[in-house]
């Protein structure tokens, strides 16, 4: 999920100059997953962004300034006040089921004014969280929203045998 969303975000930085946020439930999670993270082959997530596009990088603030003027930054909704007053045109909310819902509430009017966009990715984690309702329900009920639900049969991330073994070991 994150590799796809990250690449969409990186591409967007080249199509329209602006500020782009990648928001996780916590700042620490963003650091582990995107800033320091690698895929299963050991390829760093940040290396999906061609280095010849980078003007500067700030490790402390997990911020990358691009040569065309765009800004990419990893944030956490655990410090929601850090996004108040910002002006993004693109935002990815990773693991939305675990996010502070106020993050979307703070960002949505800014995106509306900027004619921006948001992507929400998440493991479902049931029907009793902010990802399921209203986010996922909007993709079903609102024609201006779009959603995609991929199962293990679609992604092949784990096998049905893996799931069977996990259930035998006590996982619901």
C-alpha positions in Angstrom: 0.0 0.0 0.0 2.6 2.5 1.0 4.9 1.9 -2.0 2.1 2.6 -4.3 0.9 5.7 -2.4 4.4 7.0 -2.0 5.1 6.7 -5.8 1.8 8.5 -6.5 2.8 11.2 -4.1 6.3 11.5 -5.6 4.9 11.7 -9.1 2.4 14.4 -8.0 5.3 16.6 -6.7 6.5 16.8 -10.3 3.1 17.5 -11.9 2.1 20.4 -9.6 4.4 22.3 -7.4 3.3 22.4 -3.8 3.4 20.8 -0.4 2.7 17.1 -0.1 2.3 15.3 3.3 2.5 11.6 4.1 0.7 11.2 7.4 1.0 8.2 9.7 -0.9 7.5 13.0 2.4 8.5 14.8 5.5 10.4 13.8 7.6 7.4 15.0 5.7 5.1 12.6 6.3 7.5 9.7 10.0 7.4 10.5 10.2 3.6 10.7 8.0 3.0 7.6 8.9 5.7 5.0 12.0 7.6 6.2 14.1 4.6 7.3 12.1 1.8 5.7 12.9 -0.6 3.0 10.9 -3.0 0.9 11.3 -6.8 1.2 14.3 -6.7 -1.2 16.1 -4.0 0.9 15.4 -1.1 -1.4 14.9 2.1 0.6 11.4 3.7 0.1 12.9 7.1 -0.3 14.9 5.9 -3.2 11.8 5.7 -5.3 12.2 9.4 -5.6 15.0 10.0 -8.1 17.9 11.8 -6.3 18.5 14.2 -9.1 15.1 15.8 -8.3 16.2 16.5 -4.7 17.4 19.9 -3.7 17.8 19.2 0.1 16.7 16.8 2.8 16.1 17.5 6.5 16.4 14.3 8.5 15.1 15.8 11.7 11.9 17.1 10.2 11.6 14.2 7.7 11.3 16.8 4.9 12.5 16.8 1.3 12.7 20.0 -0.7 12.7 19.3 -4.5 14.4 21.3 -7.2 11.1 22.3 -8.7 10.0 23.9 -5.5 7.7 21.1 -4.2 8.0 19.9 -0.6 7.4 16.3 0.6 7.1 15.7 4.4 6.4 12.7 6.6 4.2 13.6 9.6 2.2 11.9 12.4 -1.4 12.6 13.4 -0.3 12.0 17.0 0.9 15.7 16.9 -2.1 17.1 15.2 -1.3 20.7 15.9 1.7 20.5 13.7 -0.5 20.4 10.6 -2.7 23.4 11.6 -2.0 26.3 9.3 -0.2 24.3 6.7 -1.1 24.5 3.0 -0.8 21.0 1.3 -2.2 20.1 -2.1 -1.7 16.4 -1.7 -1.9 14.2 1.4 -1.6 10.4 2.0 -3.1 9.1 5.2 -1.4 5.8 5.9 -3.2 3.3 8.2 -6.2 5.5 8.4 -8.0 3.0 10.8 -5.5 4.1 13.4 -5.3 7.8 12.7 -6.5 10.6 14.8 -9.7 11.6 12.8 -9.1 15.2 13.5 -6.2 15.1 11.0 -8.6 14.7 8.1 -10.9 17.3 9.6 -8.1 19.8 9.8 -6.7 19.0 6.3 -9.9 18.7 4.3 -10.9 22.4 4.0 -7.3 23.2 3.0 -7.4 20.6 0.2 -10.9 21.9 -0.9 -9.5 25.4 -1.2 -6.4 24.2 -3.0 -8.3 21.8 -5.3 -6.0 19.2 -3.8 -6.4 15.5 -3.1 -6.2 12.9 -0.3 -5.5 9.2 -0.4 -6.4 6.9 2.5 -4.8 3.5 2.8 -5.4 1.1 5.6 -5.7 -2.4 6.8 -9.5 -2.5 7.5 -9.4 -3.5 11.3 -13.1 -4.1 11.4 -16.1 -1.7 11.0 -15.7 0.3 14.1 -13.1 2.9 13.2 -12.8 6.1 11.3 -11.5 4.3 8.2 -14.6 2.2 7.7 -17.1 5.0 8.5 -17.0 7.6 7.0 -13.9 7.1 4.8 -14.7 3.7 3.2 -18.4 4.3 3.2 -17.8 7.5 1.2 -16.2 5.4 -1.6 -19.4 3.3 -1.7 -22.0 6.1 -1.4 -20.4 9.2 -2.8 -19.8 9.2 -6.6 -17.0 11.8 -6.3 -15.0 9.3 -4.1 -13.2 6.2 -5.4 -12.1 3.1 -3.5 -10.4 -0.2 -4.1 -10.5 -3.2 -1.8 -7.8 -5.8 -2.4 -7.9 -9.2 -0.8 -5.0 -11.7 -0.3 -6.2 -13.3 -3.5 -5.6 -10.0 -5.3 -2.3 -9.0 -3.8 -0.8 -12.4 -3.2 1.0 -10.8 -0.2 0.3 -13.9 1.9 -1.1 -17.3 0.8 -4.4 -18.9 2.0 -2.1 -21.4 3.7 -0.5 -18.6 5.7 -3.9 -17.4 6.8 -4.9 -20.9 7.7 -1.8 -21.3 9.8 -2.4 -18.0 11.6 -6.0 -18.9 12.4 -4.8 -22.3 13.8 -2.3 -20.3 16.0 -5.2 -18.3 17.4 -5.5 -15.2 15.2 -9.1 -14.2 14.5 
